[in-house]
């Protein structure tokens, strides 16, 4: 299994990427099982912290009012004074709903109660799929805690279905004050066992640990652990173990049962079984959509045609690239290009009968270019290759659950393929210190507007961006060639032939002419003395192909 982002991943783990580069790599890793596995193999901790706006679901107010109108017969009033007021402050509307129920001295259904009181509903960053599953009564309260070294680990609740599991935890000190999760200060481990005590994930790993709001959220895909929902036991024992919290080593272990019966019974399949071959030689097969309480998971496969195999081999040969199994510590240009050729991306939309967008997926590194990605759920996986065919990949994309029996349409928007390019441009630093310098090459146009040196090793915020280590900073703006949406593998050389890595803080947007504009700064890492001249090169670009004309109508659960 290979991914073109391997080098970026190593740089990220060592703190060598800019803030913007880190953000976009985190976006990639959230969807790429290959990079996730590399992180596990290198035993490097990691954190993907994306902030997604959290709103109460549509119709919440009407649900509260409807519940009030259909209250069951009065029951003895519980002692609400003993309830923690913190729970009541999760959301203003939830407070209003619960307060009204308390006033009438009555209770509503467990499903509605769990929806109102669920921690998940209060957390910004939790996707709409999880919130929908909570709304429909699939969250399970745990509320177990264990203390060591003056720090308490609390498992609040869990939501599990055939796609994934999400465990909501809290870390507090002796005074009950929240201790924010930090990647370097906290170490977690998840295990799952059936009633017979058999490990359901014997290979280990595969989970993510993230800070969401004031909580720690542990997540793992189940659809990659179990080939079929029927393989999931009706009940499993989950263990959350921490060996380090708040920077202190210790032992925290919480075990609890998770009932999977209801969620398993809710799993439904929509079989698509449609294929399409693009003019660029990429074969795409839509397999099916599995809908579970927290998501609709679209499964597809990509492969190369014989024509693309021949074309890639020809390109490799023309450039003298002979790829093989990389030796430890060695990563050749041929190895790099082989991985880029295998990195296939696409964007598509799911439309309803009126043509309204129900969901959208976009593999573009800078999704703001096309603004297609919508209604997705987190931690869905893409990019599992096969041992027999390194060009064949199985892909899963997850969305908030589609409605039962909805008549929808899959519409392919774009295909993204990497290709080699020989961009080269020289910049006189002396001239740049006096005025702007514009360079053009290989259809690219860049205007550099300044030059400054960072002379300290410490992390430092200069202007809008933060930089680590010594180096040179060059603000710039540019216009990419027609059809190109991204460039990478940048390097810089001074007049003495010394080569330096280049990181970038960039923003991307599509101009009125359809070409992509980019602006930001280049950071030449490790450059300690002001040179007279700099030569910039980049060797890889990503091309977008549109007008592919493939649509697949389907009806959910049919």
Buried (B, 14 or more C-beta within 10 A) or exposed (E): BBBBBBBBBBBBBEEBBBBBBBBBBBBBBBBBBBBBBBBBEEEBBBBBEEEEEBEBEEEBEEBBEEBBEEBEEEEEEEEEEEEEEEBBEBBEEBBEBBEBBBEEEBBBEEBBBBBBBBBBBBBEBBBBBBBBBBBBBBBBBBEEBBEBBEBBBBBBBBBBBBBBBBBBBBBBEEEEEEBEBBBEBBBBBBBBBBEEEEEBBEEEBBBBBBBBBBBBBBBBBBBBBBEEBEEBBEEBBBEBBBEBBBEEEBEBEBBBEBBBEBBBEBBBBBEBEBBBBBEBBBBBBBBBBBBBBBBBBBBBBBBBBEEBEEBBEEBBEEBEBEBEEBEEEEBBBBBBBBBBBBBBBBBBBBBBEEEEEBBBBBBBBBBEBBEBBBBBBBBBBBBBBEEEEBBBBBBBBBBBBBEEEBEBBBBBBBBBBBBBBEBBBEBBBEEBEEEEBBBEBBBBBBBBBEBBEBEEEEEEEEEEBBBBBBBBBBBBBBBBBEBBBBBBBBBBBBEEEEEBBBBBBBEBEBEEEEBBBBBBBBBBBBBEEEBEBBBBBBBBBBBBBEEBEBBBEBEBBE
